[in-house]
Amino acid sequence: MATLGYYRLAAAVPPVRVADVATNTQALIAAAQAAAEQGAHAVVFPELSLTGYSCGDLFFQPMLQQAALRGLQELAQATAQLPLVLITTLPLVVQEGLYNAAAVVQGGRVLGLVPKSVLPNYREFYERRQFRPAADLRARSVELPGFGSVPIGTDLLFSDGADFTFGVEVCEDLWTVLPPSSRLALQGARVIFNPCASTELAGKAAYRRQLVAQQSGTCLCAYVLASAGVGESSQDVVYSGHSLIAENGRIAAENQRFQREGSIIYADVDLQRLAAARMSESSFNENRLPAEWAAVRTLPLQQLPVACDLRYARLDKRPFLPAPDQAAERCEDILQIQAAGLAKRMEHSGAKSLVIGVSGGLDSSLALLVCARACRLLGLTPGIICAVTMPGFGTTNRTYTNAVQMIRLLGATLREVDIKEACLLQFKDLEFDPALRTNTYENVQARQRTTLLMNLANKTGGIVVGTGDLSEIALGWSTYNGDHMSMYAVNCSIPKTLIRCLISHVAAQSGAELAAVLQDIIDTPVSPELLPPSPDGQMEQKTEDLLGPYDLHDFFLYHFIKYGAEPHKLLALATHAWGEEYSEEELRRTLRTFVRRFFTQQFKRSCIPDGPKVGTIALSPRGDWRMPSDTCGELWSGDIC
């Protein structure tokens, strides 16, 4: 939706006949109408699609040049009432020179013309035979028949005054060492359109795909490329109509090549998100433009309609999880980062042991697996891991059994300390009635466990390995100076949804017995197990019943931290991604919990232990997230309607 920063971008490859401008114009009109019906805000056509790219020396013919101008007039008039922007190219005579120029069309007008900067002149391409490069152009505007004076140049940006600002480069411009799109992005373009005519060679599609994705990532932009199709001449080369839409390094849409009837692809792209990424997560704004690039002319667009839906948006439900085809490699990367960080801390501190509390839950299981990896890195026996299970008032047989089996299978040293008696003594000292199931009842247990681990680390000359994860840190779901504290926190930048993925990866590489234990740990509901179980021994205290689903919290965290999404936008995105699984009320309730706890629990994040960053999102107060502990969150909570 435009109000959320989303714009629907399209790349169209209509069927083309070489030098048949009248037929080609009608094909472009039909494609523009089809794109408008799908709610597109802008559509780009292939290079020289009014005439066909492969006309050769016919481009010198005034008859073809004038036909292209008439075709442009007809295209503009026929689409004047359509609520979208069109980008096409034509052979244009300016000051006795012939230029391959992109025309930006909206509302029956040509808003601007962008000549091609880099003309290929090798192998199958001989454009310098017919055209002149943009650098030869001296005019800043041209009198275009039917349109009056129109700005021309490579210094043009087009903007709706909101989030949609775009620039244009033409085909080979992208393949050069310094693409014009890099300059246009630095000058404010969040979208680059490329009308292209790239020939098809064996393996070239993969390179083209990689190039477009890489440029969109380098420029932190959306990149939309439409390439000439099979209707072009096949005298010496073949064109496939390959079209791509990329967003910040990833392909958002791609067509099937060699379609004989033409094609249109769409992507809903969040331009607010790209702007946020440019501000906060890269050195984008550290680039310095040369003086000759500093000037830019921004031409206004007519107001564009709000998109009715986000059907072409790529919104991952679980954005922290790697793509399935990359999962194994990504999980290995993360586990190696965790283990390397812990190994370094062990070497620096001279630790003789690793002390870790193991509950049989997700977090402590992953942390224990990381401890075992760190020991292997250092050539140490896993026996130096002092893995402590500390049954309390809420411990269930399922988690206890899984914890003990996992410790033994990994070869760590098992130590069991029942904390109930020590907690009852603490209740007595506090003059607290243990029949009251308050925070005191729960937190005494958490702090008792941490005290025990810290003292055990002192005794064994070791360090306490923290188990808390990024989701818990974001929500403040820990006991201050209890499970909140450790000497090195290996899970501190890993959210709950990713922990399951990592443990599953380890399980797939493990023997049958350990794999079965790990799978049961994955299947166990998340719980601090601080309240007594039911009479039949079942877990009564389930975290997600209290906080809401971690799937939603991790979704909110990702878009809030990484892209600065406001709460009303978080709700809209969650509705699109999760609306079939969760009701609107549950989405709102969970979002309110997320916003409230994120702001009120900053004081816990302000003093969290060291730990390794594994992804682009972390909440360390020393680098990634700096916020006063007494920040008021009313501005954000009030944004949830």
SULDA-V414182 format. One record per residue. RES is the residue in three letters. OMEGA is omega as a letter, one per 20 degrees, with the letter a starting at -180 (* if undefined). Layout:
res:RES omega:OMEGA
res:RES omega:OMEGA
This chain:
res:MET omega:a
res:ALA omega:a
res:THR omega:r
res:LEU omega:a
res:GLY omega:a
res:TYR omega:r
res:TYR omega:r
res:ARG omega:a
res:LEU omega:a
res:ALA omega:r
res:ALA omega:a
res:ALA omega:r
res:VAL omega:r
res:PRO omega:r
res:PRO omega:a
res:VAL omega:r
res:ARG omega:a
res:VAL omega:r
res:ALA omega:r
res:ASP omega:a
res:VAL omega:a
res:ALA omega:r
res:THR omega:a
res:ASN omega:r
res:THR omega:r
res:GLN omega:r
res:ALA omega:r
res:LEU omega:r
res:ILE omega:a
res:ALA omega:r
res:ALA omega:r
res:ALA omega:r
res:GLN omega:r
res:ALA omega:r
res:ALA omega:r
res:ALA omega:r
res:GLU omega:r
res:GLN omega:r
res:GLY omega:r
res:ALA omega:r
res:HIS omega:r
res:ALA omega:r
res:VAL omega:r
res:VAL omega:r
res:PHE omega:a
res:PRO omega:a
res:GLU omega:r
res:LEU omega:a
res:SER omega:r
res:LEU omega:a
res:THR omega:a
res:GLY omega:a
res:TYR omega:a
res:SER omega:a
res:CYS omega:r
res:GLY omega:a
res:ASP omega:r
res:LEU omega:r
res:PHE omega:r
res:PHE omega:a
res:GLN omega:r
res:PRO omega:a
res:MET omega:r
res:LEU omega:r
res:GLN omega:a
res:GLN omega:r
res:ALA omega:r
res:ALA omega:r
res:LEU omega:r
res:ARG omega:r
res:GLY omega:r
res:LEU omega:r
res:GLN omega:a
res:GLU omega:r
res:LEU omega:a
res:ALA omega:a
res:GLN omega:a
res:ALA omega:a
res:THR omega:a
res:ALA omega:a
res:GLN omega:r
res:LEU omega:a
res:PRO omega:r
res:LEU omega:r
res:VAL omega:r
res:LEU omega:r
res:ILE omega:r
res:THR omega:a
res:THR omega:a
res:LEU omega:r
res:PRO omega:a
res:LEU omega:r
res:VAL omega:r
res:VAL omega:r
res:GLN omega:r
res:GLU omega:r
res:GLY omega:r
res:LEU omega:a
res:TYR omega:r
res:ASN omega:a
res:ALA omega:r
res:ALA omega:r
res:ALA omega:r
res:VAL omega:a
res:VAL omega:r
res:GLN omega:r
res:GLY omega:r
res:GLY omega:a
res:ARG omega:r
res:VAL omega:a
res:LEU omega:a
res:GLY omega:a
res:LEU omega:a
res:VAL omega:r
res:PRO omega:r
res:LYS omega:a
res:SER omega:a
res:VAL omega:a
res:LEU omega:r
res:PRO omega:a
res:ASN omega:a
res:TYR omega:r
res:ARG omega:a
res:GLU omega:a
res:PHE omega:r
res:TYR omega:a
res:GLU omega:a
res:ARG omega:r
res:ARG omega:a
res:GLN omega:a
res:PHE omega:r
res:ARG omega:a
res:PRO omega:a
res:ALA omega:a
res:ALA omega:r
res:ASP omega:a
res:LEU omega:r
res:ARG omega:a
res:ALA omega:r
res:ARG omega:r
res:SER omega:r
res:VAL omega:r
res:GLU omega:a
res:LEU omega:a
res:PRO omega:r
res:GLY omega:a
res:PHE omega:a
res:GLY omega:a
res:SER omega:a
res:VAL omega:r
res:PRO omega:r
res:ILE omega:r
res:GLY omega:r
res:THR omega:a
res:ASP omega:a
res:LEU omega:r
res:LEU omega:a
res:PHE omega:a
res:SER omega:r
res:ASP omega:r
res:GLY omega:r
res:ALA omega:a
res:ASP omega:a
res:PHE omega:r
res:THR omega:a
res:PHE omega:r
res:GLY omega:a
res:VAL omega:r
res:GLU omega:a
res:VAL omega:r
res:CYS omega:a
res:GLU omega:r
res:ASP omega:a
res:LEU omega:a
res:TRP omega:a
res:THR omega:a
res:VAL omega:r
res:LEU omega:a
res:PRO omega:r
res:PRO omega:a
res:SER omega:r
res:SER omega:r
res:ARG omega:a
res:LEU omega:r
res:ALA omega:r
res:LEU omega:r
res:GLN omega:r
res:GLY omega:r
res:ALA omega:r
res:ARG omega:r
res:VAL omega:r
res:ILE omega:r
res:PHE omega:a
res:ASN omega:r
res:PRO omega:a
res:CYS omega:r
res:ALA omega:a
res:SER omega:r
res:THR omega:a
res:GLU omega:r
res:LEU omega:r
res:ALA omega:r
res:GLY omega:a
res:LYS omega:a
res:ALA omega:r
res:ALA omega:r
res:TYR omega:r
res:ARG omega:r
res:ARG omega:r
res:GLN omega:a
res:LEU omega:a
res:VAL omega:r
res:ALA omega:a
res:GLN omega:a
res:GLN omega:r
res:SER omega:r
res:GLY omega:r
res:THR omega:a
res:CYS omega:a
res:LEU omega:a
res:CYS omega:r
res:ALA omega:a
res:TYR omega:a
res:VAL omega:a
res:LEU omega:r
res:ALA omega:a
res:SER omega:a
res:ALA omega:a
res:GLY omega:a
res:VAL omega:r
res:GLY omega:r
res:GLU omega:r
res:SER omega:r
res:SER omega:a
res:GLN omega:r
res:ASP omega:a
res:VAL omega:a
res:VAL omega:r
res:TYR omega:a
res:SER omega:a
res:GLY omega:a
res:HIS omega:r
res:SER omega:a
res:LEU omega:r
res:ILE omega:a
res:ALA omega:r
res:GLU omega:r
res:ASN omega:r
res:GLY omega:a
res:ARG omega:r
res:ILE omega:r
res:ALA omega:r
res:ALA omega:r
res:GLU omega:a
res:ASN omega:r
res:GLN omega:a
res:ARG omega:r
res:PHE omega:r
res:GLN omega:a
res:ARG omega:a
res:GLU omega:a
res:GLY omega:a
res:SER omega:r
res:ILE omega:r
res:ILE omega:a
res:TYR omega:r
res:ALA omega:r
res:ASP omega:a
res:VAL omega:a
res:ASP omega:a
res:LEU omega:r
res:GLN omega:r
res:ARG omega:r
res:LEU omega:r
res:ALA omega:r
res:ALA omega:r
res:ALA omega:r
res:ARG omega:a
res:MET omega:a
res:SER omega:a
res:GLU omega:r
res:SER omega:r
res:SER omega:a
res:PHE omega:a
res:ASN omega:r
res:GLU omega:r
res:ASN omega:r
res:ARG omega:a
res:LEU omega:r
res:PRO omega:a
res:ALA omega:a
res:GLU omega:r
res:TRP omega:a
res:ALA omega:a
res:ALA omega:r
res:VAL omega:r
res:ARG omega:r
res:THR omega:a
res:LEU omega:a
res:PRO omega:r
res:LEU omega:r
res:GLN omega:a
res:GLN omega:a
res:LEU omega:a
res:PRO omega:r
res:VAL omega:r
res:ALA omega:a
res:CYS omega:a
res:ASP omega:r
res:LEU omega:a
res:ARG omega:a
res:TYR omega:r
res:ALA omega:r
res:ARG omega:a
res:LEU omega:r
res:ASP omega:r
res:LYS omega:a
res:ARG omega:a
res:PRO omega:r
res:PHE omega:a
res:LEU omega:r
res:PRO omega:r
res:ALA omega:a
res:PRO omega:a
res:ASP omega:r
res:GLN omega:a
res:ALA omega:a
res:ALA omega:a
res:GLU omega:a
res:ARG omega:r
res:CYS omega:r
res:GLU omega:r
res:ASP omega:a
res:ILE omega:a
res:LEU omega:r
res:GLN omega:r
res:ILE omega:r
res:GLN omega:a
res:ALA omega:r
res:ALA omega:r
res:GLY omega:r
res:LEU omega:r
res:ALA omega:r
res:LYS omega:r
res:ARG omega:r
res:MET omega:a
res:GLU omega:a
res:HIS omega:a
res:SER omega:a
res:GLY omega:a
res:ALA omega:r
res:LYS omega:r
res:SER omega:r
res:LEU omega:a
res:VAL omega:a
res:ILE omega:r
res:GLY omega:a
res:VAL omega:a
res:SER omega:a
res:GLY omega:r
res:GLY omega:a
res:LEU omega:a
res:ASP omega:a
res:SER omega:r
res:SER omega:r
res:LEU omega:a
res:ALA omega:r
res:LEU omega:r
res:LEU omega:r
res:VAL omega:r
res:CYS omega:a
res:ALA omega:r
res:ARG omega:r
res:ALA omega:r
res:CYS omega:r
res:ARG omega:r
res:LEU omega:a
res:LEU omega:a
res:GLY omega:a
res:LEU omega:r
res:THR omega:r
res:PRO omega:r
res:GLY omega:r
res:ILE omega:r
res:ILE omega:r
res:CYS omega:a
res:ALA omega:a
res:VAL omega:r
res:THR omega:a
res:MET omega:a
res:PRO omega:r
res:GLY omega:a
res:PHE omega:a
res:GLY omega:a
res:THR omega:r
res:THR omega:a
res:ASN omega:a
res:ARG omega:a
res:THR omega:r
res:TYR omega:a
res:THR omega:r
res:ASN omega:r
res:ALA omega:a
res:VAL omega:a
res:GLN omega:a
res:MET omega:r
res:ILE omega:a
res:ARG omega:a
res:LEU omega:r
res:LEU omega:r
res:GLY omega:r
res:ALA omega:r
res:THR omega:a
res:LEU omega:r
res:ARG omega:a
res:GLU omega:r
res:VAL omega:r
res:ASP omega:a
res:ILE omega:a
res:LYS omega:a
res:GLU omega:r
res:ALA omega:r
res:CYS omega:r
res:LEU omega:r
res:LEU omega:r
res:GLN omega:r
res:PHE omega:r
res:LYS omega:r
res:ASP omega:a
res:LEU omega:a
res:GLU omega:a
res:PHE omega:r
res:ASP omega:a
res:PRO omega:r
res:ALA omega:r
res:LEU omega:a
res:ARG omega:a
res:THR omega:r
res:ASN omega:r
res:THR omega:r
res:TYR omega:a
res:GLU omega:a
res:ASN omega:r
res:VAL omega:r
res:GLN omega:a
res:ALA omega:a
res:ARG omega:r
res:GLN omega:r
res:ARG omega:a
res:THR omega:r
res:THR omega:r
res:LEU omega:a
res:LEU omega:r
res:MET omega:a
res:ASN omega:r
res:LEU omega:r
res:ALA omega:r
res:ASN omega:a
res:LYS omega:a
res:THR omega:a
res:GLY omega:a
res:GLY omega:r
res:ILE omega:r
res:VAL omega:r
res:VAL omega:a
res:GLY omega:a
res:THR omega:a
res:GLY omega:a
res:ASP omega:a
res:LEU omega:r
res:SER omega:r
res:GLU omega:r
res:ILE omega:r
res:ALA omega:a
res:LEU omega:a
res:GLY omega:a
res:TRP omega:r
res:SER omega:r
res:THR omega:a
res:TYR omega:a
res:ASN omega:r
res:GLY omega:r
res:ASP omega:r
res:HIS omega:a
res:MET omega:r
res:SER omega:r
res:MET omega:r
res:TYR omega:a
res:ALA omega:a
res:VAL omega:a
res:ASN omega:a
res:CYS omega:r
res:SER omega:a
res:ILE omega:a
res:PRO omega:a
res:LYS omega:a
res:THR omega:a
res:LEU omega:a
res:ILE omega:r
res:ARG omega:a
res:CYS omega:a
res:LEU omega:r
res:ILE omega:r
res:SER omega:r
res:HIS omega:r
res:VAL omega:a
res:ALA omega:a
res:ALA omega:a
res:GLN omega:a
res:SER omega:r
res:GLY omega:a
res:ALA omega:a
res:GLU omega:r
res:LEU omega:r
res:ALA omega:r
res:ALA omega:r
res:VAL omega:a
res:LEU omega:r
res:GLN omega:r
res:ASP omega:r
res:ILE omega:r
res:ILE omega:a
res:ASP omega:a
res:THR omega:r
res:PRO omega:r
res:VAL omega:a
res:SER omega:r
res:PRO omega:a
res:GLU omega:r
res:LEU omega:r
res:LEU omega:a
res:PRO omega:r
res:PRO omega:r
res:SER omega:a
res:PRO omega:r
res:ASP omega:r
res:GLY omega:a
res:GLN omega:a
res:MET omega:a
res:GLU omega:a
res:GLN omega:r
res:LYS omega:a
res:THR omega:a
res:GLU omega:r
res:ASP omega:a
res:LEU omega:a
res:LEU omega:a
res:GLY omega:a
res:PRO omega:r
res:TYR omega:r
res:ASP omega:a
res:LEU omega:a
res:HIS omega:r
res:ASP omega:r
res:PHE omega:r
res:PHE omega:a
res:LEU omega:a
res:TYR omega:a
res:HIS omega:r
res:PHE omega:a
res:ILE omega:a
res:LYS omega:a
res:TYR omega:r
res:GLY omega:a
res:ALA omega:r
res:GLU omega:a
res:PRO omega:r
res:HIS omega:r
res:LYS omega:r
res:LEU omega:a
res:LEU omega:r
res:ALA omega:r
res:LEU omega:r
res:ALA omega:r
res:THR omega:r
res:HIS omega:a
res:ALA omega:a
res:TRP omega:a
res:GLY omega:a
res:GLU omega:a
res:GLU omega:a
res:TYR omega:r
res:SER omega:r
res:GLU omega:a
res:GLU omega:r
res:GLU omega:r
res:LEU omega:r
res:ARG omega:a
res:ARG omega:r
res:THR omega:r
res:LEU omega:r
res:ARG omega:r
res:THR omega:a
res:PHE omega:a
res:VAL omega:a
res:ARG omega:a
res:ARG omega:a
res:PHE omega:a
res:PHE omega:a
res:THR omega:a
res:GLN omega:r
res:GLN omega:a
res:PHE omega:r
res:LYS omega:r
res:ARG omega:a
res:SER omega:a
res:CYS omega:r
res:ILE omega:a
res:PRO omega:r
res:ASP omega:r
res:GLY omega:a
res:PRO omega:r
res:LYS omega:a
res:VAL omega:a
res:GLY omega:a
res:THR omega:a
res:ILE omega:r
res:ALA omega:a
res:LEU omega:r
res:SER omega:r
res:PRO omega:a
res:ARG omega:a
res:GLY omega:a
res:ASP omega:a
res:TRP omega:a
res:ARG omega:a
res:MET omega:r
res:PRO omega:a
res:SER omega:a
res:ASP omega:r
res:THR omega:r
res:CYS omega:a
res:GLY omega:a
res:GLU omega:a
res:LEU omega:a
res:TRP omega:r
res:SER omega:r
res:GLY omega:a
res:ASP omega:r
res:ILE omega:a
res:CYS omega:*
